[in-house]
Amino acid sequence: MSSGIAGRPSAIMLSQGKVSGLQIQDEEPKDALIVLGCPEVPVQQALALYLADRLNDDGWNLTIAGNPAVLHLLKVSDPKKVYIRELVELERCIEEVSAEQRIPDLVFSFVHSDAGVSYTQTIRFLFQGRMVVLVFGRNAEELTTDLEIPCDLVMDPAVHNPNKIRRRLDQLMGWVT
Amino acid sequence: MGCVQNLGYEVILEYTSFKECRAYIEKHFSEIYFVDPGFLLFEKRMIGVPPIALAIEGEDTVILPYTKPCFGTYLLRVRDEEGVAYVRENARRKP
């Protein structure tokens, strides 16, 4: 199901169905999960909404997990829910994934702190599928060395400018137009 | 065994990292256990880099890391005999 708003072509049309590996014409929508960290680094919010838009256009059933502050920021930023769909509190999300009540097909995890490494490693341990990890912020390189997990990694010490990470994400996910 | 917030706790370390918590446990306690992320203890799923180190102090106290997204990892001391028994029964002694 495309999330494209009226009068706006979807990313699927722009990229001829190649995006994020989901052949939505032939398959049931699958579940994507975005796991956000503490909202103190500005690029996170921009990248989360951008990623949500891309995944919605690609037909994923999207859930975003974060702490209450993150979820409040998203709700205020997107009151008409153009980008966000289901929101879930982070601890509840971990509980659901642990109990196998939530089994996503694709996970994106945002990391800019030691706590982010812990949450990402936890999700990685509990989830066997494809995982994309975005590491950003001033300590990005150092944090990356602590992430010894199988994943697709996008790393840049960005704080205010999300464009380099966005471009790398586009390349990784086949969103280059 | 209730929720850690309801049981009450003492903070041993605050605003720290998972590495520092593990190192502190291994340095200061002798009865050490290891669990994987998602291990249910005090009604909370354990968060961290596997294997997560816990400790037992005496017969009624559990030492455990607790991670918050914006504040890093805390090392907590929780007095709860049921928790001690649960860790001894369900956690492992080797990483």
Interface residues (C-beta under 8 A of the other chain):
Chain A: G37 C38 E40 G66 N67 A69 V70 L90 E91 I94 E95 V97 S98 S113 D114 A115 G116 V117 S118 Y119 Q121 T122 F125 L126 D146
Chain B: S17 F18 K19 D36 P37 G38 L40 K44 R45 M46 I47 G48 V49 P50 T67 K68 P69 C70 F71 G72 T73
